[in-house]
């Protein structure tokens, strides 16, 4: 527990926006800690990533507004393409912007803990180093809205769902006859929502990054704890790769770079990705599905592996939630690699989420320790023969 606390406090003390000098500092610190933990092949992976995805998100709504103004098939096509592009951007599936505009410099810290025997399986433990930018969209009154409904349904609404609805509305309005009542009604509502999306994203893009104690110094601290545990007591036939990555908050750029570099090494038939994110909120959960716009579902057998890990740790099975944003394992899911995203949630929301108050003193340390124990037991259950196929 003391080591977990020390790591969270150390990382929260580094201003580490996505793809920034601070993120690179955090990666160097994480590499040093991985070495101290006894991991092997510790290194830094440099990549080009975005400092924020908010400029891109705002641009999509600008295209929607323009398409609505142009009208006709051309306008509808522009708004529809913006909608498709927005979903691809939010789900991290190699948007065209990543290929054309490299962005700023970021860094991942990586390491490996080898098994005692022959390598038959691989687990990638991923946790993001970077911290989110704040903004009015992340005011507690906004992030806590709908908490009772979330607790009842175990679902959190997609964070850019209204923006997606606005783009769809712009496409529809563009096809309706000019001056008609339906066009005025749909166009006014869509235009208003698109304008709000532009302003909200511009506010986030220009805001400072938060301390990120819970999101996600807790996940990094848990990963370091696992590295130390496994270095002292390795698995039998499972190699564990650690990916402490950057730019998750701006579109999962760091983990994208990690997966691209190892695309030929990670066989979906024998690989599991275990994501650790925001572990100090109160109640351990797994993402049964996630997505900032569309819903992307995790496999039942992988969720069952999380349940088995909790059982071995003497913990209740993590609650299964549909979360409204994204985590790095979503990239593995899109590549057909089995994945588990382990998180935690408070009373229907993430306390201090993307807010300057995301400080170490507000971390639920007992929840962090329980999540760390569950994660460690998931690794051992996987090594003992839990099947990925």
N, C-alpha and C positions, 0 to 999 in steps of 0.2 A: 504493500500500500504506500509506504513512504517513497519508494522509487517511482511509482506511478504519479504520485503528487509532484515529485521533483521534476519529472519530465514534462508534465502538463504546464507547470509554472515556468520552466525554462523556455518552452516553445511559445507560450502565450506572451512572453516578454519580447519576442521578436516580431517586429512589424513585417508581415510577410504576404503582401498582396500577390495575386497570381502573376507568374512570369516577371518577377521583380528582383532587384538585388537582395531584398529581404528574403524572398523565397530561396534564392541561392544560398544565403547565409543559413537558413533553416536546413537546407539539404546537407550542407557541410557539417552542421551540428548533428544531424541525424546519422550521417555516415560515421562520425566519431563515436556516437553512442552504439551503433551496430558493432563497431570494432570492440568496444568495451564489453558488449554482451557476448562476444565470442563467435560472432558470425564470420563466415569466410567470404572471399571474393567481394569485399566491400568496395563500392565505387560510386562515382557520380556520373549520371547520364544527362548531358545537356541537350536541350531541344529548343525549338522556337514555338512560342505560344502566345495567347492573347492575355492582356492584363485584365480584360473584362469582356463579357459577351453582351453587355448592355447596349453598346453602340450598334452591334449587329441586330439585336432585338428591336431597337428603335427604328433602324433602317427598314425592317420588314413592314412595320406599320406605316411608315412613310410611303412605301410602295403601295400598300393597300389604299391609302388616301388618294394617291395619284391615280390608281386604277379606277377607283370609284368616280373620280372627276372626269377621267377620259371617257368612261362609259363604253357600252357595246362589248363585242367579243374581245377586243384588245384589252380593255380595262378589266374584264372578268378574268382573262388569262393572266394578266399581271398580278392581280390579287390572289388568284389560285396558286400561282407559282410561288408567291411569297409565303403562303400558308404551308405548302409542302416543304419549302426551304427552311422555314422556321422550325418545323418538327424535326427535320434532319439535324439542324443546328442544336436544338435543345436535347436531342438524344445522343449527340456526339458522334454521329455516323459519318465521319470524314466529310464535312461540308466543303463545298467548292472554295470557300474563303480560306480554309486551312492550306489548300494546295497553292493558292495564288498569293495570299498575303501571309508571310511567315510569322509576323508578330515580333514580340520581345523575347528576351532570353530567360529561360527557366531551367530548373534542375531537379532531377530525381536522385534519391539515395537508394542504392540497391545492394543486396547481399544474398547469400545462400547459406543454408544449413543442410549439410549432407546427411543421409541416413546411415545407419550402421551397416546395412547390407546393400545389395544391388538396388539401383533406382528402378522402380516399376511404376511409380506415380509421381505427380508433381502437384504441389499446392502453391499458388501465388497469393501471398497475404498482402493486400493493398490498403493503404491509408493515405489520405491526402494531407500534405504539409501546409498548403496555402490557406489563407483566411479570406472570408468574403468581404466585399464592400457593403457598407450600410446604405441607408436611404430611407425616405419616408415610407416606401412600400414595405419596409421591415419594421415599422413601428409596432410595439407590442399589441396595441389595440387591433392592428390588422392581423398579425400572426396568431393571435389568440382567438380570433373570431371563429365561430362554429365549433368550439372545443367540445361541447356536449354531444354534438352530432358525430364528431370524429370518434369519440369514445364509444358511442353506440354502434357505429358502423365499421370502425377500424379502417376508415378511408379518409384521406386528405385530398381536397380538390387540387387538380393540376394548377400549378402556380401561374402559368400563362394560358390557362383555359379561356379566359375572357378575351385575351388578345387573339387567340386562334378563332374564337367565335366572331370577333370583329372583322377579321380578314375574310372569313367565309361570308359574312354579311355584305362586305364590300363587293365581293364577286357577284353575289346575287343582285345587289342593287344596280350594278353596272349593266346587267342584262335586262332590267325592267325598263319600260318606256319612260322617257324623260318627262317629268312633270306629274307622273302618276302618284296617287296617294301611297301605294305600297313602297314605291321607290323613295319617297320623301321620308316615310316612317323608318324603313330599314336603313336607309342611307344616313339619316340623322343619328340613329342609335349606334351604327357601326362607326361612323365618323367620330363620334364622341369617345367611344371606347379606344379607337386607334390613337386618338390624340392623347388620351390619358396614358396609354402604353408608351407613347413617345416621351412624354414628359417624365413619367416615372423612371424609365430606363436612362434618360439623360441625367436625372438626379442621382441614380445609383452610380453611373459611370464616373461622375465627378466627385463622388464621396470617398472618404477614407476607408481603409480596411479595418476590421474589428480585431480585438485580441484573439478571438477564436479558441478560447480555452476548451469549450465543449466541442465546437465544430471547427477544427477537428484535432486539437492537441490530444484529446482523450483517445482517439483511434490510433494515433502515432504512438502514444505511451503504451497502449495495449499491445501493439505490434512489437515494440522493443522488449516488453515483458516476455512475449512469446519467443522472441529470438534468444533471450537469455536462458529461458527454460529449455528450449530445444537444443541449444549448444551444450548444455549440461547433461541433457537426457534426450538424444536424438530419436527420431522415429526409426522404424525398422527398414522400410522400403520406400519411403516417400521423401523426395527432396522438397524442401520448403524454400521458395524464393520470396524475398521481401522487396516490395516496391513501395517506397515512401515517396509519393509523387506530388508534383505541382499542378497548378492550373485546373484542378477539379472544379473550382467555383466558376471558372470562365469557360467551361465546356469540356473538361476532362482531357485537356491537351497532354498532360504529363503521362497519364496512363496509356493514352493513344500511342505516344512515342515508345513507351515500354513494350506494348504488345506488337507494334510494328517491327521493332528490333528482334523480337523473339517469335515471330509468327510461325517460323518453320520448326521451332523447338516445342511448342505447346500443343500437344496432341489432344484434341477434345475428348478422345476416348479414355485418357488417363490423367486428365488435368482438372483441377478445381480451383476457382478463384474465390477467395474469402475476403470480402470487404469489411473494414472496420471504420465506422463513421458515427460521430456524435453519440458517444457511449455513456455520457454522464447526465442523462435527462431524468431518469427515475425508473422506467420500466423497460427491460430488454425486449426488442422486437426484431423480426426479420421482415424484409420487404418481400411480400408475396407478389407484388406488382409495383411498378413505379413509372414515372414519366411526367414531365412538365406539361405535356400536351396529350399525346396518345398514351395508352396503357400498354406497358411491356411486362409480361408475366414471367415469373421464375418457375422452374420445373418443380413438380410435386416431390420427386425423389430427392432433390437438393434441399427442399424445405424439410423433408423428413430427416435428412442427415443433421440439420440444425437441431431438430427435436431430440435426436439421439445424443448429440453432443451435450445438450442441456441435461438429459437424463444421467449421463455419465458424470457430469459435474455436480449432480445432486440439486439441480435447479429446475424450476417449472419450464415447460416448453415456451420459447419466446412467442409472444403474440404475433400473428400474421397481419400485416397492414398493407394497404395500397398507399404509398407515399406520393406526395404531390410534386416532388422534384426529381433529381437524378443522383445516383452514386456511381462511382467508378465501375463496379461490377456490371453495370448496364452495357458497357463496351464489350465485355466478355460475352454477355448474353447475345449480343448482335452478331458475334462471330461463331456462335454455336458452342461456346465453352461453358460447361456447367459452372454455376456461380451461386454464391450466397452473399447477401448484403445484410450484415448484422448491425443494428442500430439500437437506439433507445428513444423513448418518447415520454413526455411529461403528462400532465392532465389534459390530453387531447391536443397538445401542441409541443413544439420544441422551445423550452424556456430560453429567453435571451437570444433567440435565433437571429443571426446576422445583425446584431445590435451591439453597440459599444459596451454594454453590460455583460457580454459573454466573457466573464472573468473566472479565474480559478476558484474564487470563493463561492461561486454559485454552482460548481460541479457537484453532482451527486456521486460521491466517491464509492459508496457501496454499490451503486448500479454499475459503475465503471469496473469494479473488481468482479462483479458477477458476470458481466459481458466478457471480460478477459478469460475467466474460467471456462465459460461456454465455448469461446473461440478455441482455446487450447484442447478442449475435449472433442470438438469437431475435427481437429487435425488428427487426433489419435483414433477417433472412430473411422475416419477415412483411411488411415494407414492400416487399420485392423481388417479392412476388407469391404467397407461400405462401397457399393458400386456406383460409378458415375453413369453407367448405361443400363 
